[in-house]
């Protein structure tokens, strides 16, 4: 598993991986690894769009400084 992760990081990101964002890289790797043998790969984009619609926007400042206390909480958008 570690060898696959290292190969993915070096191949996809060319070794330019920040320690600050390592959690996000690991989340993406996990997502891709868990779906590598999915029978319905076409649904991947559909599920991604569903998630985008279901979650409210996140301000850039909150992405860049997640440890800072947010002024307002993003609200979830209802899916119909």
C-alpha contacts under 8 A as a table, 3 or more apart, distances in Angstrom:
res1	aa1	res2	aa2	distance
1	X	4	X	5.15
1	X	5	X	6.26
2	X	5	X	5.02
2	X	6	X	6.12
3	X	6	X	5.14
3	X	7	X	6.07
4	X	7	X	5.13
4	X	8	X	6.04
5	X	8	X	5.08
5	X	9	X	6.12
5	X	29	X	7.16
6	X	9	X	5.15
6	X	10	X	6.06
7	X	10	X	5.21
7	X	11	X	5.81
8	X	11	X	5.13
8	X	12	X	5.59
8	X	13	X	7.58
8	X	29	X	7.90
9	X	12	X	5.53
9	X	13	X	5.30
9	X	14	X	6.71
9	X	15	X	6.05
9	X	17	X	7.36
10	X	13	X	5.66
10	X	14	X	4.59
10	X	15	X	4.51
10	X	16	X	7.87
11	X	14	X	5.28
11	X	15	X	7.42
13	X	16	X	5.65
13	X	17	X	6.73
17	X	21	X	7.50
17	X	22	X	6.98
18	X	21	X	5.48
18	X	22	X	6.17
19	X	22	X	4.98
20	X	23	X	7.81
21	X	24	X	5.49
21	X	25	X	6.67
22	X	25	X	5.09
22	X	26	X	6.18
23	X	26	X	5.11
23	X	27	X	6.15
24	X	27	X	5.00
24	X	28	X	6.27
25	X	28	X	5.18
25	X	29	X	6.19
26	X	29	X	5.00
26	X	30	X	6.06
27	X	30	X	5.12
27	X	31	X	6.12
28	X	31	X	5.03
28	X	32	X	6.18
29	X	32	X	5.19
29	X	33	X	5.91
30	X	33	X	5.01
30	X	34	X	5.98
31	X	34	X	5.42
31	X	35	X	6.45
32	X	35	X	5.27
32	X	36	X	6.02
33	X	36	X	5.27
34	X	37	X	7.67
35	X	38	X	5.14
35	X	41	X	7.95
38	X	41	X	5.75
40	X	43	X	5.73
40	X	44	X	7.57
41	X	44	X	5.42
42	X	45	X	6.43
42	X	46	X	7.35
43	X	46	X	4.92
43	X	47	X	6.00
44	X	47	X	5.23
44	X	48	X	6.18
45	X	48	X	5.00
45	X	49	X	6.21
46	X	49	X	5.21
46	X	50	X	6.25
47	X	50	X	4.94
47	X	51	X	6.23
48	X	51	X	5.14
48	X	52	X	6.27
49	X	52	X	5.01
49	X	53	X	6.23
50	X	53	X	5.25
50	X	54	X	6.15
51	X	54	X	5.05
51	X	55	X	6.23
52	X	55	X	5.59
52	X	56	X	7.75
53	X	56	X	7.38
53	X	77	X	6.84
53	X	79	X	6.99
54	X	76	X	6.28
54	X	77	X	5.26
54	X	78	X	6.10
54	X	79	X	5.81
55	X	75	X	7.52
55	X	76	X	4.98
55	X	77	X	5.86
56	X	74	X	5.64
56	X	75	X	5.34
56	X	76	X	4.73
56	X	77	X	5.65
57	X	74	X	6.29
57	X	75	X	7.84
58	X	62	X	6.72
58	X	63	X	7.12
58	X	74	X	6.26
59	X	62	X	5.41
59	X	63	X	6.66
60	X	63	X	5.07
60	X	64	X	6.17
61	X	64	X	5.12
61	X	65	X	5.85
61	X	66	X	7.85
62	X	65	X	5.11
62	X	66	X	5.04
62	X	68	X	7.34
62	X	70	X	6.73
63	X	66	X	5.61
65	X	68	X	5.65
66	X	69	X	7.61
70	X	73	X	6.54
